[in-house]
Amino acid sequence: MKVLMLSIDATISDRNSQSYKRIKQQAGLVDGLVVFVLKKGKEYRIYDGNLSVWSSPLPGRVFSTIWAYNKARDIVKEKGIEVITAQDPFFVGTLARKLAKKFNIGYEIQVHGDFFSNPYWRKESLLNKLVFNMGLKNVKKANSVRVVSGRVKNDLIERGINENKIIKVPIFVDWRKIKNSEASFVLKEKYPQFKFIALSLGRLEDVKHIDLLVRVWKDVVVKNPEAGLIIVGEGRQKNELEQWVKQQGLEKNIIIEPLTKDPVSYFKGADCFVLTSWYEGWGRTIIESLAANCPVIMTDVGCAGEVVKHDENGLVIPVNDKSALGRALDLIAHDNDLRQRLISNTEKYLIELPDLDETMRLYVISWEKAKK
């Protein structure tokens, strides 16, 4: 089987990136994998065995889409492409649908986010509202649909998508490696002023709603002056968060650090990990935190209810509920028995997740479903 992948992940063009390594693994599953990267704005060509990566030399969604469409007219015939897979259900999904129709081949849509059931995604921008129906149309017409969570799968079924063409493939995390690894530093030795540390780690973007956690932390410090919040990441909300921390006089209790290449040491050193997102498709950092025996507080998004069961191996709170977040933090900070119980119940859910071999097998099943 030969596959054409349409992607908006610019890091695939970097041979040293995790994205490239994942794509290289996927190429080993098929006779040939060609990847078009539509988000680079600078031409790259990589030939690596049966993997070819081409990035658009043109900037912008419109021009890169035109480039990909024209390039595909030659590549599909030349390479004998049998399946097109799109890493996004919207503009990239539309391109996949049109190419599949033109060449009479099947296409797969990958749905990595909770776009259709979660109202917050639509409220995020006018563009999201405009492309909502377009994305749903692309999913409905796809030959196969690969989703990352049961939450997304169930929503699509409720929207009339044939369950038989939906394959659930959670984002693979080598949780056993994390569990058995050693931290390279001790977080409480780095910040000895804190007796309790909550961690937020990831992109500092509006969707992560970290400002909610920062606002709650003002109340946490009143009860527990030696509590510290460590925020690790980069993003458009970083300056806003830094300014708010200064305005509230919380510089001693909230530390904002740059993105790290060693997240595991942070997870292993924190007393809890907090995810406050408006929406998630899955939540990779949740799995990493659980594997590191770091108790989780998360909003009811992504893998909540599937991997994280409330009051069993984590605390699940409603989205945008400041009071519920404050109560959960108070429980985690003061109830050591609760923390130990949450940790002890974690592995039985992690062990149910597909391992790497099973994840790869599910990719192939989805592509086979997409073939005409």
C-alpha positions as CSV (number, residue, x, y, z in Angstrom):
1,M,0.0,0.0,0.0
2,K,1.2,3.5,-0.9
3,V,0.0,6.5,1.1
4,L,0.0,10.3,0.6
5,M,-0.2,12.2,3.9
6,L,-1.3,15.9,4.0
7,S,0.0,17.6,7.1
8,I,0.2,21.0,8.7
9,D,3.0,20.0,11.1
10,A,6.0,22.0,10.0
11,T,8.3,20.0,12.3
12,I,8.0,17.0,10.0
13,S,10.5,18.8,7.8
14,D,13.1,18.5,10.5
15,R,14.8,15.0,10.6
16,N,15.7,15.5,14.3
17,S,12.1,16.2,15.4
18,Q,9.8,13.7,17.2
19,S,7.2,14.3,14.5
20,Y,9.7,13.1,11.8
21,K,10.6,10.0,13.8
22,R,6.9,9.1,14.2
23,I,6.3,9.6,10.5
24,K,9.4,7.4,9.7
25,Q,7.9,4.7,11.9
26,Q,4.6,4.9,9.9
27,A,6.5,4.7,6.6
28,G,7.8,1.3,7.8
29,L,4.2,0.0,7.7
30,V,3.6,0.6,4.0
31,D,5.3,0.2,0.6
32,G,5.6,4.0,0.3
33,L,4.7,7.1,2.3
34,V,4.7,10.6,0.7
35,V,4.2,13.6,3.1
36,F,3.2,17.1,1.9
37,V,3.8,19.7,4.6
38,L,1.5,22.6,4.0
39,K,2.7,25.0,6.7
40,K,6.4,25.6,6.1
41,G,6.6,28.3,3.5
42,K,10.0,27.1,2.6
43,E,10.8,24.3,0.2
44,Y,12.3,21.1,1.7
45,R,12.6,17.7,0.2
46,I,13.6,14.7,2.2
47,Y,14.1,11.2,0.7
48,D,14.6,8.5,3.3
49,G,14.1,5.0,2.1
50,N,10.4,4.7,1.2
51,L,9.6,8.0,2.9
52,S,9.4,11.3,1.0
53,V,8.7,14.6,2.6
54,W,7.9,17.7,0.6
55,S,7.2,21.0,2.2
56,S,5.3,23.8,0.5
57,P,7.6,26.6,-0.8
58,L,4.6,29.0,-0.6
59,P,3.4,30.7,2.6
60,G,-0.2,30.8,3.7
61,R,-3.0,28.3,3.7
62,V,-4.4,29.2,0.3
63,F,-1.1,29.2,-1.7
64,S,0.2,26.0,0.0
65,T,-3.1,24.2,-0.7
66,I,-2.8,25.2,-4.4
67,W,0.8,24.0,-4.4
68,A,-0.2,20.6,-2.8
69,Y,-3.1,20.1,-5.2
70,N,-0.9,20.7,-8.3
71,K,2.0,18.6,-6.9
72,A,-0.4,15.7,-6.1
73,R,-1.6,15.5,-9.7
74,D,1.8,14.2,-10.6
75,I,2.7,12.3,-7.4
76,V,-0.5,10.2,-7.1
77,K,0.0,8.7,-10.6
78,E,3.8,8.5,-10.4
79,K,3.9,6.8,-7.0
80,G,0.8,4.8,-7.4
81,I,-0.9,6.3,-4.3
82,E,-3.8,4.2,-3.0
83,V,-4.8,6.2,0.1
84,I,-4.7,9.9,1.1
85,T,-4.7,10.7,4.8
86,A,-5.3,14.2,6.1
87,Q,-4.1,15.3,9.6
88,D,-6.8,17.9,9.9
89,P,-10.5,17.6,9.0
90,F,-10.9,21.2,7.7
91,F,-8.9,22.8,4.9
92,V,-6.5,19.8,4.7
93,G,-9.5,17.5,4.9
94,T,-11.1,19.3,2.0
95,L,-8.0,19.0,-0.1
96,A,-7.9,15.2,0.6
97,R,-11.5,14.8,-0.3
98,K,-11.1,16.7,-3.6
99,L,-7.9,14.7,-4.5
100,A,-9.5,11.4,-3.6
101,K,-12.5,12.2,-5.8
102,K,-10.3,13.3,-8.7
103,F,-8.2,10.2,-8.7
104,N,-10.9,7.8,-7.5
105,I,-9.0,6.6,-4.4
106,G,-9.9,6.5,-0.7
107,Y,-9.1,9.0,2.0
108,E,-8.7,9.0,5.7
109,I,-9.5,11.9,8.0
110,Q,-7.5,12.2,11.3
111,V,-9.4,14.0,14.1
112,H,-6.9,14.9,16.8
113,G,-9.0,17.5,18.5
114,D,-12.5,17.6,20.1
115,F,-13.7,20.0,17.4
116,F,-17.3,19.0,16.9
117,S,-18.8,18.3,20.3
118,N,-17.0,21.0,22.3
119,P,-18.7,24.4,22.0
120,Y,-15.6,26.3,23.2
121,W,-13.7,25.4,19.9
122,R,-16.3,27.1,17.8
123,K,-16.3,30.2,20.1
124,E,-12.6,30.5,19.7
125,S,-12.7,32.3,16.4
126,L,-15.0,33.3,13.6
127,L,-13.0,31.1,11.3
128,N,-13.8,28.0,13.5
129,K,-17.5,28.8,13.2
130,L,-17.2,29.1,9.4
131,V,-15.3,25.8,8.8
132,F,-17.3,23.7,11.3
133,N,-19.7,22.3,8.7
134,M,-17.0,21.9,6.1
135,G,-15.0,19.7,8.5
136,L,-18.0,17.7,9.4
137,K,-18.8,17.1,5.7
138,N,-15.2,15.9,5.1
139,V,-15.5,13.5,8.0
140,K,-18.8,12.1,6.8
141,K,-17.6,11.5,3.3
142,A,-14.2,9.9,4.3
143,N,-13.7,6.2,3.8
144,S,-12.1,6.0,7.3
145,V,-11.8,8.3,10.3
146,R,-9.0,8.0,12.8
147,V,-9.8,9.6,16.2
148,V,-7.7,9.8,19.4
149,S,-10.3,9.3,22.0
150,G,-13.6,7.6,22.8
151,R,-15.0,11.0,23.5
152,V,-14.4,12.1,19.9
153,K,-15.6,8.7,18.5
154,N,-18.9,8.8,20.4
155,D,-19.6,12.3,19.3
156,L,-19.1,11.4,15.6
157,I,-21.3,8.4,16.0
158,E,-24.0,10.6,17.4
159,R,-23.6,12.9,14.4
160,G,-24.4,10.1,12.1
161,I,-20.9,8.9,11.2
162,N,-20.8,5.1,10.5
163,E,-19.2,3.5,13.5
164,N,-17.6,0.8,11.3
165,K,-15.3,3.4,9.6
166,I,-14.1,5.0,12.9
167,I,-10.8,3.7,14.4
168,K,-9.8,4.9,17.8
169,V,-6.0,5.3,18.1
170,P,-4.8,7.1,21.2
171,I,-1.6,9.2,20.9
172,F,1.1,6.7,21.9
173,V,3.2,7.5,25.0
174,D,5.8,5.1,26.2
175,W,4.5,5.3,29.8
176,R,6.6,2.3,30.9
177,K,9.8,4.2,30.0
178,I,8.6,7.2,31.9
179,K,7.6,5.1,34.9
180,N,11.0,3.4,35.1
181,S,13.2,6.5,34.4
182,E,15.0,8.6,37.0
183,A,14.5,12.3,37.3
184,S,17.6,14.3,36.4
185,F,16.9,16.8,39.1
186,V,14.7,17.2,42.2
187,L,12.2,19.9,41.7
188,K,11.8,20.7,45.4
189,E,15.6,21.1,45.7
190,K,15.4,23.6,42.8
191,Y,12.6,25.4,44.6
192,P,13.2,24.7,48.3
193,Q,10.9,27.5,49.3
194,F,7.9,25.4,48.3
195,K,6.4,22.6,50.4
196,F,3.7,21.9,47.8
197,I,4.2,22.3,44.1
198,A,1.5,22.2,41.4
199,L,2.7,21.9,37.8
200,S,1.3,23.2,34.5
201,L,3.3,22.1,31.4
202,G,2.5,22.7,27.8
203,R,1.7,25.3,25.2
204,L,0.8,28.7,26.7
205,E,-2.2,29.3,24.5
206,D,-5.8,30.4,25.1
207,V,-7.1,26.9,24.7
208,K,-5.1,25.7,27.7
209,H,-6.9,28.3,29.9
210,I,-3.9,28.5,32.2
211,D,-5.1,32.0,33.3
212,L,-7.8,30.2,35.3
213,L,-5.1,28.3,37.3
214,V,-3.2,31.5,37.8
215,R,-6.3,33.3,39.1
216,V,-7.1,30.4,41.5
217,W,-3.5,30.4,42.8
218,K,-4.1,33.8,44.5
219,D,-6.6,32.0,46.8
220,V,-4.4,29.0,47.3
221,V,-1.5,31.2,48.6
222,V,-3.8,32.8,51.2
223,K,-4.3,29.3,52.8
224,N,-0.9,28.0,52.0
225,P,1.9,30.7,51.6
226,E,4.5,28.0,50.9
227,A,2.6,26.6,47.8
228,G,4.3,27.1,44.5
229,L,2.9,26.9,40.9
230,I,5.5,26.1,38.2
231,I,4.3,26.9,34.7
232,V,6.6,25.4,32.0
233,G,6.0,26.3,28.3
234,E,6.0,28.8,25.6
235,G,3.1,30.5,23.6
236,R,1.2,33.6,22.9
237,Q,-0.3,33.8,26.4
238,K,3.1,33.9,28.1
239,N,3.5,37.7,28.3
240,E,-0.1,38.1,29.5
241,L,0.5,35.5,32.3
242,E,3.7,37.1,33.4
243,Q,2.1,40.5,33.6
244,W,-0.8,39.2,35.6
245,V,1.5,37.5,38.1
246,K,3.3,40.8,38.6
247,Q,0.1,42.8,39.0
248,Q,-1.1,40.4,41.7
249,G,2.2,40.3,43.5
250,L,2.6,36.5,43.1
251,E,6.2,36.4,41.7
252,K,7.3,34.5,44.8
253,N,4.6,31.8,44.4
254,I,4.3,31.4,40.6
255,I,7.3,30.6,38.5
256,I,7.1,30.6,34.7
257,E,9.8,28.6,33.0
258,P,10.6,28.1,29.3
259,L,9.8,24.9,27.4
260,T,11.9,22.0,28.6
261,K,13.3,18.9,26.9
262,D,13.0,17.1,30.2
263,P,9.4,17.1,31.2
264,V,9.6,13.8,33.1
265,S,11.8,15.4,35.8
266,Y,9.1,18.0,36.4
267,F,6.3,15.4,36.6
268,K,8.3,13.3,39.0
269,G,9.0,16.2,41.3
270,A,5.6,17.9,41.4
271,D,2.9,17.1,43.9
272,C,0.2,17.4,41.2
273,F,-0.2,18.2,37.5
274,V,-3.1,20.5,36.5
275,L,-4.7,20.7,33.1
276,T,-7.3,23.4,32.7
277,S,-8.0,23.3,29.0
278,W,-11.2,24.4,27.3
279,Y,-10.9,21.3,25.1
280,E,-8.5,18.5,24.2
281,G,-8.6,15.7,21.8
282,W,-6.6,13.4,24.1
283,G,-4.1,15.0,26.5
284,R,-0.6,13.5,26.1
285,T,0.7,15.3,29.2
286,I,-1.9,13.6,31.3
287,I,-0.5,10.2,30.4
288,E,3.0,11.4,31.0
289,S,2.0,12.7,34.4
290,L,0.2,9.5,35.4
291,A,3.2,7.5,34.4
292,A,5.4,9.6,36.6
293,N,3.1,9.0,39.6
294,C,2.1,12.6,39.7
295,P,-1.5,13.0,40.6
296,V,-3.7,14.7,38.0
297,I,-6.3,17.4,38.2
298,M,-8.0,18.0,34.8
299,T,-11.0,19.5,33.2
300,D,-13.6,17.2,31.7
301,V,-11.9,17.0,28.3
302,G,-9.9,14.6,26.2
303,C,-9.1,11.4,28.0
304,A,-11.1,12.3,31.2
305,G,-13.5,9.5,31.9
306,E,-11.5,7.2,29.7
307,V,-8.1,7.1,31.3
308,V,-8.6,9.4,34.2
309,K,-11.5,8.4,36.4
310,H,-12.7,11.0,38.9
311,D,-11.7,10.3,42.5
312,E,-10.1,7.0,41.4
313,N,-6.9,7.9,39.7
314,G,-7.4,11.6,39.3
315,L,-9.7,14.5,39.9
316,V,-11.9,15.6,37.0
317,I,-13.6,19.1,37.2
318,P,-16.0,21.0,35.0
319,V,-14.5,23.2,32.3
320,N,-13.9,26.8,33.5
321,D,-15.0,26.1,37.1
322,K,-12.8,28.2,39.3
323,S,-14.5,27.0,42.6
324,A,-14.1,23.3,41.6
325,L,-10.4,23.8,40.7
326,G,-9.8,25.5,44.0
327,R,-11.4,22.7,45.9
328,A,-9.5,20.1,44.0
329,L,-6.2,21.8,44.7
330,D,-7.0,22.1,48.4
331,L,-7.8,18.3,48.5
332,I,-4.6,17.4,46.8
333,A,-2.5,19.7,48.9
334,H,-3.7,18.5,52.3
335,D,-4.8,14.9,51.8
336,N,-1.8,12.6,51.5
337,D,-4.0,9.5,51.6
338,L,-5.9,10.8,48.6
339,R,-2.7,11.4,46.6
340,Q,-1.5,7.9,47.4
341,R,-4.8,6.3,46.5
342,L,-4.9,8.2,43.1
343,I,-1.3,7.0,42.4
344,S,-2.0,3.4,43.3
345,N,-5.0,3.2,40.9
346,T,-3.1,4.6,37.9
347,E,-1.4,1.7,36.3
348,K,-4.5,-0.4,35.7
349,Y,-5.7,2.2,33.3
350,L,-2.4,2.9,31.6
351,I,-1.9,-0.8,30.9
352,E,-5.1,-0.8,28.8
353,L,-3.7,1.7,26.4
354,P,-2.3,0.3,23.0
355,D,1.4,-0.3,23.0
356,L,3.6,0.8,20.1
357,D,3.0,-2.3,18.0
358,E,-0.7,-2.2,18.5
359,T,-0.8,1.5,17.7
360,M,1.0,0.8,14.4
361,R,-1.4,-2.0,13.6
362,L,-4.3,0.3,14.1
363,Y,-2.9,2.8,11.7
364,V,-2.7,0.1,9.0
365,I,-6.3,-1.0,9.7
366,S,-7.5,2.5,9.3
367,W,-5.6,2.9,6.0
368,E,-6.9,-0.4,4.8
369,K,-10.4,0.7,5.5
370,A,-9.7,3.9,3.4
371,K,-8.7,1.9,0.3
372,K,-11.2,1.7,-2.5
